């Protein structure tokens, strides 16, 4: 697989993680408006279920294809894709913190 294709997949996976994190953060920021102010006995269950779902979604986006490539014998491509995904997530983190600093 060409490096340019691996880089594109990595960027798309990273953007998928960013979109998912953004959506979860919206729910968390507006949770009291959506679900009410009072916590109930089910609140910790809902939060933990969201945590597990988030781990599943983000790990699938970050690790899914690299592991499949690795297991299919394309070990170098799998490792490269994982590195490219990590680098693109790092760039997104830097951009996010830069935007936050500029908005201050």
N, C-alpha and C positions, 0 to 999 in steps of 0.2 A: 504494500500500500504506500502511496506517495506521501511525503511529509506534508504537502499542502492539504491533502485530504484529511490527514490526521489532525492538522491544526484546525481545520474547519469544524471537524467533529468535536474537538476539544472546546472550541469557542461556543458552539451550539449547546453542548452539555453544560458549560459554565453559565451561559445565559439562562438555561432551564433552571439551574439551581438558584440563580438570582431572582428569577420570576417567582419561583416557589417561595423563597424566603420573603420576598416582598408581600406576597399574598398572605402568608402566615403572620407577618408583622402587622398587616392591616387588621386581621382578625384580632390579634392580641391588643392592638391600640384601641380598637373600638369594641372590645368585648363587653364592657359594661353597658354600652348602648344596645348591643345586639341581644345579650343574654340577661341583662339586669345587673343591678348593683350587688345584690346579695349572693354570696357563695352558698352552694348547697353541698350535700354529701357527694354528689356526682362530679363536682368541679375538679377534684384531684384526678379522678378517673379520666375525665375528658382531656385534661392537660397531659397526662401520661400517655394516653392513646395518640394525641397529636405529636408528642415527642417521638414515639415509636414510628408513627407514619412518616414523620420528617426524616428520621434516620434511614428508613427504607427508601424513600424517594431520592434523597440526596446521594445515598450510597449507590443506588441503581444508576443515577446519572453520572456519577464520578467513576465508579469502579466497574460497572456492568460490562461495557464494551472492552475495556482493557483486559479484564479477566477472560472474556470469551476469546479475544485474540491470542492471549497467552496460552490458553488451553488448546486452541486450534493449531498450536505450533508456531505462531507468529509472535514469538517472545519479544523480539526487539520492538516490533510495532506496538505491542501491548504496553510495554514499559514507556515508550515514547509518548503514546497517547495519554498515559497517566501523568507523565511529567508536563506535557502541554496543557492538560486540563488543570493541573495544579498552578501552573504559571498564569493561565488565563483567569483563574479564580483570584490569584494574587493581584493581578491588574485590576480586577473589579473591586477588590477590597481597597486598594490604593485610590481608585477613582471615587469610591463612596466616601472615604474619609476626606478626600480633597474637597468634594462637594460640601460635606458637612462643615469643613473649616471655612470655606468661602461663604457659606450661609450664616456664619456666626455673627 
